[in-house]
Amino acid sequence: MPSAAEPIVSGKAASARQFRAEFKRWNRKLHFYVGLFLLFFLWLFAFSGLILNHPTWSFAESWANRKEMNYEKEITVPGPVAKGDLGQACDILRQLGIEGEILWTTTRTDPNQFDFQVRRPGHFFFIKADFAKKRVYVRQSDVNLWGVIKVLHTFTGVLDDPPNRRDWALTTMWAYSMDAVAVGLIFMVLSSLYMWWELPPKRVPGAVVLAVGSLVCALFCVGLRWLF
């Protein structure tokens, strides 16, 4: 006669096997669909990374082939509602009909002179406002598709300056998209590790490849500081 404990053990084992099968099935599904979602993002970063890593490739030249135009326009001096440099810059951009990420403004020695830059992929605006004359002078530089691809690789809206913050909605959307790409890549790596471990014949060659990749990465991240 089987003991009273045996059905309980077999029931737990069956539940564990079912959970493992479901986990394996959903891991494969999510790996597949997350990979499709990340496909063009990864192509974009891979291709733009190659271009940035090889600045001498003439076919991808963008800044030297930029198109520039200069113009000036009369403006209304921002009132007290526009507080601070950022508020004044937003008011001026509204009057000019320009949208983009406002870079940190330059130090102002004359309250009537206000210089700042605005960027969005493919377009650079260098703006000089003269409040005394109620005029603004704009130098606009437009780059080609290669320039857009390069900018998207590094475009975050935040420079290495504590006061800087994102002030354009599309920049925030792009930044959140990059967060999603990063999280997706972490998931892809973890799910790949799980699928690799579930294939016993592939464990040894996979471990060798994993070890080599880890050593190369450690060399660049840590080793170069101590060895060279």
N, C-alpha and C positions, 0 to 999 in steps of 0.2 A: 504494500500500500504506500503511495507517495505521501510524504509528510505534508502537514498543513502549510508549511512555509514555501514549498516548491511552486505552487501556482502564483504566489505573490512575486517570487523571484523572476519567474518566466514572464509575468506581466510587466514588471519593470524593465526587463531586457527587451521585450517587444516595443515598449514605449520609447526606450532609448534608441533602438534601431529605426523606428519610425521618425523620431526627431532628427536623427542623423541623416536619414534619407531626404527629409524635407529641407534640412539645412543645405545639404549638397545640391539639391535641385534649385533652390532659390539663390544660392551662391552663383551657380552657373548662369541663371537667368539675369541676375543683376550685373554680373561681370560682362555679359553680352551687351545689355542695353546701356549700361554706363559707358562702356567702350564706344558705342555708337554715338552717344551724346558728346563724348570728348574728342571724337575723331578729328573734326576740323579745327578745334582749338589746338590740339597737339600738332597738327600739320602747320598751323599758323606759327606757333612758337618754334617749331623745328626749323621751318624755312626762314623766319625772321632771325633766328639765332645764327644760322649759317651766314646770312647777309651781314649781320653785325660783327661776326667773327672774321669776315673777309672784306674789310672796307675797300680794298683795292679792286674789287669786282666792278668794272666800269658799267656793266649793264644795269646794275642796281643803284647807280648814283642818283641821288635825289636833291641834295641841297645845292649842288653846283648847277643843277638844271631847274632850279626853282623859278617861279614867275613872281615878280614883285610889282606892286602898284602903290603909289602914294597919293593920299588925298587928305583934305581937311574939311571940317564941317563946323558950323556954328552950333553951340550947345547952350543949354540953360545951366547955370552953375548949380550943382547939387545943394539943396537946402539943408536945414538942420535935421530933417527926417533921416537923411543919409548919414548915418553915424560911422565915423572912422573911415580909414582908407578903403576897406572892403565895401562899405555902403556907398561911398562916392564912386568907386569903380563900377559897381553894379548899376548905378544910376546912369553913368556915362554909356555903358554898354547898351542899356535899354534905349537910350536916345540914338545910338548908332545902329541898332538892330543887329548887334553881334552877340553870339552865344559861344561859350567856351569856358575853360578852366582859367581862373585868374591866378597868376603867379604872384608871389610875395612882392609887394611894391618896394621901390627904392627909397632910401632915406631922403626926406624932404627938408631942404634948407630954406626954400621959399614956399610959403603956404599957397601961393598962386600957381605954382608949378607942380604938376602931378603926373608922374611917369609910371606906367605899369605895362605888363605883358599879358596877353591872353592866348591860350593855345587850345587847339582841338586837333584830332588826327587829320593831317593834311594841310592845316592852316595855322599860321603864326601871325599874331597882331602885336605890333609895337606901338603903343599909344602914348602920346604926349599931350596933356591937357594944359591949357593956359587959361586960368580962371579970370585973370585980369582982362584978357581980350575976348573971353567967352568963346574960345575956339579950341578945337582938338585936332591934332595932326596924327594921322594913322599911316604906318608902313605895314603893308600886308604882304606876307610871303606865302605862296602856295606851292606845295611839293607834289610830286607824282605818286603813283600807287606804291612804289617802293618806299617812299618816305612814310606813307601811311602805315605800311607793314612794320617798318622799323619803330615808329612811335608806339604802335599797339603793344609791342614787346615790353616796353618799359613804362607805358602810360598808367600812372596811378593817381595823379593830381596832387601828390604830396612829395615835396622835396625834403632834403635833409635840413629842415629848419622848423623848430618847434612851433612857431606861430602859424605855419602853413596848415591849411585844412582844405578838404574838398568843398567846393562851392558850386559845382555844376552837377545836375542830377544824372547826366549820362556818365560822368566820371564815377559816381557812386555805383551806378548799375554795372559798369565795367569792372570795378573793384570787387563787387559781390560775385560777379561771374568768375573772376579769377580765384576767389575763395572756393567757389563750387568746383572749379577745375582741380584745385589743390586737394580738396577733400576727396574728389572722385579718383584722383591718382593714388592717394593713400589707400582707398578701398580696393582699387584694381591690384595694387601690389599685395595687400593682405589676402585677397581672394585668390590671387595667383599662387601665393605660398601654400594656401590650404589645398588647392587642386593639385599642386606638385606633390605635397605630402601624401595625398590620397593615391598616388601611383608609386607603389614600392619599387618597381624596376627603375624608376627615374630618380630615386632619392640620391644615389651616389653621384651621378653626373650633375644633377641639379645642385647638390651641395658644393661641388667643385666650382661650378659657375658662380654660385652665390658668394663663395669665399673670395674668388678672384675679384668680382665686382666690388665687394665690401672693402678689400685691401686697396684697390685703386682709388675708391672714393675717400677712404681714410687718408691716403697719401696726400690728396689735394686739400682735404679739409683740415688735417692736423699735422701730418708728417712734414709738409713743406716748411712749416714754421720752425721745426726743430732740426731738420736735416740740412737746410740750405739757408 
